[in-house]
Amino acid sequence: MLDLFSLFYIYSTTDKNYTMYSFSRYNFIKLEIWFKSMGFDFQSENNNINNDLDYNYKQVLAENLDCPVENLASIVGPIEFVHIINKYTPDNFYTGDFLSEHFDELYQNVLNKTFRINLHMHTVESDGRLTVEELLNQAVIYADNVKSKINDDLPAFMISITNHDSLEGTKKALKIIAENPDKFKDIKFVTGIEFSVTLDNEKILKKPLATDLMGYCINPYDEDLNNFQQNIKNSRNEEAQKILLKLSEFGVKENWETVKNSHVLIKIAGSMAFFDFIKHYIYKNYKKSPNLIKHKEEIEKLFEGKQTTFSSTVKEVASIINKSFGYIGLAHPGRIHLSKIDESKVFPTKNRDFKLEGLYLLLKDSVFQGATLAESNYHYTMRHYSEELHKLVDVTNLFCEEANLLKTGGTDGHRANIFTHTLDLSDEELNLFLRS
């Protein structure tokens, strides 16, 4: 039997359009479809290769957790991930109509149990308010309730913890699930992370652009991945201390430990906002200082470009993730700062102005660098809303269709519940969502 890469070679030399886009485990599913269309007796999604890949993935996790593979039945493998994602509709990703002013319409999909997947949530290991235990417990209650009322072929509830540049929340969740698999039998858990990255294509952008990248079906115990993340954090911390040392020359004196403990994303050196939080802290504490006013221009230069300098690129992340089972893709494309699109290099098309064309090209560039998904079903809220946002979402969906990208999404939850982005729920409202 031909190995996977031999199959891909045959496929790529036959279908020239396909070679525009990066190859990953996700595209193995496309290989099956193509080989069937060519008359090959290629087995369905339950074939041994697929089963072996998912089993091998769980076996790697089980070895690190020191538990039987059977305890990880709720953990989603890389092949299973593709098959499940492709079954979901946009309504399954959304809690309701985010433009509505009525509570029951805002959360109608939660109340009628159409909301079935949330692949973007943060815990206290990052800048969220839920502990991992609290998040999992809410997910179990909701999933059990869904299963008692809905009978279909979708998982009752599929979730992921995607902390900023941190694997700790995902590791904790795996340990909790492995220790009590029966409790979590009705949920599906996808390992995840939100990487801080820099987009730097000079043919599209005036300046490097800081944004985020979602990673799924990763091996959070992978040594290269952990070292990769730690090296970025170390470089951020070292640069921050150099900045504080330079600030002391301007009469702005701060202890690194005090600054570090002022915000969780400084403490864990997580997210592209690391340096912004430090600058905000300095300005807040020295806003009336004559030294800050006198040296403001020099201070601004100290922070200039740090977000993009101390983040990784899509290609760097892809090189690590693709060898450790996972998938990556741009987070919340509608929130990318398109002001950095270079109007002298990116031109409007018949259907798109230069900014929309810029987003299209950035998505395309991310795929050339190794992305296989895009967060097209992200929970934008009223504070994100604009006429342009609808167009940005349309461009994202169009590109996902053209490039055969997986369409993921989630609430980007930072509050003490699994249903909202930044909105707090009362105990009564949370109980209604979980148990109604």
N, C-alpha and C positions, 0 to 999 in steps of 0.2 A: 504493500500500500504506500502511496506517495505521502511524504511528510508535508506538514502545513505550508512550509515556505516554497516547496516545489509546486504545490497547488496554486499558491499566490503568483508564482512566476508565470505559470501557464495563463492564469487569469489576467494578469496585468499586461502581458504581451498581446492578448486578444482584445481586451477592452481598454482602449487608449484613454477614454474619459476618466476611467477609474483611477489611473495613475496620478491624476492631479492631486489626490488626497492621500493622507498618510495611512499606512497599514497598521492595524492593531488587532487584538483579539476580537474586538467588536466586528471588524470586517470579515472575520471568519464566518459569521452568520450569512453575510452576503455571498460568500463563496459557495455555501451550500445551495442557495437559491440558483446561482449561476450554473453550477454543475448539473443540477436537476434539469434546467432549461436546455442544456446541451445533451441530454440523454444519458448522463452518467447515473449509475445506481448508487446515489449518495444518500446516506441515511438521514433521518429527521433529527430534530433537536435532541433526541434522547440517545444519540449515537455515543459510542464509547469514548471518542476523543473529547466531546463536550463534557461528558460525565467525569472523565479523568481530570480535566482541567479544573472544574469546580471542586472535585474531591481533593486534588493536590493543593489547591488554594486553602481549603479548610484544614487540611492536614498540617500545612505550615503554621497556621494559626493555632491549631490544637497542640502542636509541639511546644510552642511558646507559652501556652496557657497551662500545659501539663494536664490535659483533659482528653477524654475520648472524642474522636471526630463527631460521633453521634450527638454529642452535647451542643454542637454548633449547627443544628438543623435550621435555626432561625437566621443564620448568617447567609447573606446572599453572595453567591459566587459570581465570577466575571461573566460567564455565559448565561447563567440564570438572570443576571442583572439586565442584559440586553433583551431577553425574551419578555421579562416582566414590564420593563419600561415601555416597550412597544405596544403593550396592551392598554396602557393608560390613555385617557383623553385629557385635554386641558382642564375640564371640570374637576377631575380627580386631584389635580394639583392645587386648585383654588378653594379658599374657604367660602367664597361668595362674591358678590358684586362690590368691588372696593370703591366704586364711585357713589354707591347708595348712601343716603343719610339715615336709613332705617336699619336698626340692629339686626332684625330677622333676615333682611336681604344681604347685609354685609357678611353674615355667617350662615346663609341658607344651605350651603353645601356641607357644613359641619352638622347642622341640625337634621338634614335628611340623609346623612352618611354617604354623600357622594365624595366628600373629601377623604382621600385614601392614601396620600403619599406626601411626605414632607422631607425633602432631602437637603434642607439648609437650616440648621439650628445650632445655636451656641450655648455652651454651659459655663459654669464658673471657672473652668480651666482656661477660658478665654474671657470675653466680655459679656457673657450671658448671666442670667440670674438663677437659672435652674442648676441644681447638682445633677450629675449623671443619673443617680438613683431616682431623683424626682422626675426627670424627663422620661426615663424608662417606665416608671410606674404609671405616669399619665398615659403613655402610649399603650400600655397593656390594658388599662381600663377602657380606653377608647376602642381598641381593637376587639376586645372581648364583646363590647356592646355592638360594634358593627357586625361581628360574626353572628350574633344572636338574632339580628334583624335582616341581614342581607345575604342572599344566596347567589353568588356568582363565582367566576374563576379568577378573580383578582385577590391578592393578599388583603386581609382585613385592614392592615395599615403597614406601610413601609416607611422607614425613617432612616435618617443619617445624622450623625453629629459632625459638624464641619467647623471646628474651631480655627481661629486665625493662626497659621503657622505653628500649630500644636497638635500632637498626636495623643496627648494624655487622656482627653475625654473619650476618644475612641477605644483606647486600651482599657480604660475602666469599664466601659460598656461591655466589651467582649468578656472581661473577667466575670462581671455580674451575670451575664447571660449564660456563660459556660457553667457557672456554679448552680444555676437553677433553670435548666432548659424547659421544663414543663410549664413554668410560669410564663415564659415568653413564646410559647408555641404559636400564638396567633399573630405575632408581629414578624416582619422581615426587617433585619438590620443590615444596613450597608455601611461598611467602614468608609470614613471620609475625612477631609481636611479642606480648608480654604487657604490657598497659597497667596502670598503677596508677590506680584510679578510686575515686570516692566515690559511694555511694548515699545520697541525701539526701531521700527522699520522707517528708515529715512526717506523712503519713497512715498510714505503716507503721512508722516508726522513731522511737525516743526521741531518738537522736542520729545524726548522719551516720556512715556505716559505710564503712570502708576495705576494699576488696577488689580483685580483678583482673579484667581483661577480655582475652579472646583476640582477636587480629586476624589474618585470613588473606587471601591473595590481594591483598595491599597492594602499592602502588608505593613501595618504600623510598627512591626518589629524588625523590618528590613534595616540592616546595619547602614547601608549606603544612604537610605532615605533619612534615617535619624542623624547621621553625621552631616548630611547636606543641610538639614534644617538647623542643626546646632551651630554649624559654621556661619550661617547667615546671622543668627542671633548673636554670636560672639562678635562678629564684625560690627553689628549695630551698637552693641554695648561699648565696644572699644572706641568707636567714633563718637558716641554720646559723651564719654568721659573726656575725650579730647576737646569737644565743644565746651564743656563745663570749665575745663582748664583755661581755655582761651577767654571765656566769659569773665573769669576771675581777673583778667588783665584790665577789663572794662569796669571793674568794681561790682560786678554781678556775681556774688559768691554763693554757691549752693553745694551741699553735700550730695554725692551721687546716690547714696542709699535713700536719702529723703526724696529725691526726685524719682527714683526708681519705684518707690512704694506709693507714689501719688496717683498712679493709674495702672490697672491690671495689664494693659497692653504695653506699658513701659516695663513693668516687672517681668513679663514673660518675653519681652522683645518681640512681640508678635504684631503683625499687620504693617501695611505700608504707612499707617498713621503714626508709627512710633515716634518719629522726629517732630511731627506736628503737635503731639501731646506734650512733648518736652518743651517746645517753644511756647505753647499755650501756658504751661506751668510757669515758665520764666516771666512771661509778660503779665500774668495775673498777679504774681508776687512782687513784681518790680515796676508796676505800671506808673507809679509816681516817682520812681527813682530818676534823678537827673542823669545818672550814668547811662541808664537804658535809653533815655531820650537822646542824649548826646551821641551815643554809639549805635543807634537803631539800624542805620544802613549797614554797618559792619556786621551787626548781629544777624540781620536778615541774610547776608551773604554766607554766614556760617551754616545756615540751615538749607540754603538753596540747593536743590537737586538731590538732597539726601534720600528722599523717598525712593527715587529710581535707582540711585547708585547702590543702595544696600537692599535690593530685592533681586530675585532671580528672573531669568527669562523663561518664556514658555518652552523653548527648546531644552533648556537645562532641566526643568521639571519633568518634561516628557521623557528625557533620557533615563531618569531615575524611575519614574512611575511605570513606564511601559515594560520594564523588565521585572517589575514586581506585581504583575497581574492587572494593574489599574487602568483607569480612564481619566482624562482631564479635559477641561474646556472652560471657556470664558464665563465668569460669573456675571449676573445682572447686566447684560449688554446695553440695556437702555439707560444705564447710569454711567457709562463710560464718558469721560470728559472730552467731547468731540471738538472743543475749542482748540485743541492741539492738532487737529487735522490741517495739513498744509494745503491751502487753497491754490497755491501756485503749482502743485503737483497732482492734486486730486480734482478731477473735473466732473461736473454734473452729467448725468446720463438722461435719457428720455424719461425715465421713471423715478429718478432719485436726484436730489440736490447734492452738492458736494459733501455735506456732512453725512447724509445717509449713504452715499457711495463710499465715504471714508469708513463707516462702520462695516459695510459689506466687505471692504478690502481688509480691514483688521481681522474680521472673522475668517476670511480666506487665509490670511497670513498665519493665524493661529493654527489652522489645520495643516498648513505646510510644515509648521514646527512640531506637530505631533498631537494636536487636540482632536478628540473624537466625539465631543459633545458640546452643547451650549445650553445655558440656563434660560431657555426660551419661555418657561412657565414660572418665572420669578414673580413673587408677590409685590408688585409695585403698589404704593399706597397713594392716598390723596396728595400727600406732600411731594410725591414724585410726578404727579399727573401734569401733563401738558399735551397739546395736540401733537407735538413732535414725538412724544413718547410712543403714541400709537403707531407712528410711522417706523420708529426704531424697532418696536416689537415685530411689526410686519416684515421688516428687512431681515431680522433674526430668523423668523420662521421660514421665510423664503430660502435663506441660505441653508438652513438645516435640511430642508427638503432637497435642495440641489446637491448638497454634499453628503447626504445620508448620515447626518449627525444625529446622535441620540438627543432627545429633547428632555432635559431635566428641569427641576424647579423646586421651590420651597418658600417658606415664609421669611427666611433670614431672621428667625426668632431670637430675640435678645431678652425677652421678659420671662416671667415665672409661669409660663404656660407654653403648650406646643401648638397653639393656634394663631398667634398674632406676631406681627413684626416688632413693633415698639409700643403696642397698646397693652396697658394693664387690665386684667379681668378681675372682677370681684369673685369671692369664693362661690357665690351663688351662680354667677355666669359660668365659671369654670366647671362647676358641678353639672350645670345644664348641658354644656358641650360634651362632657365626658360620658354622661349617663342617660341623656334624654333619648 
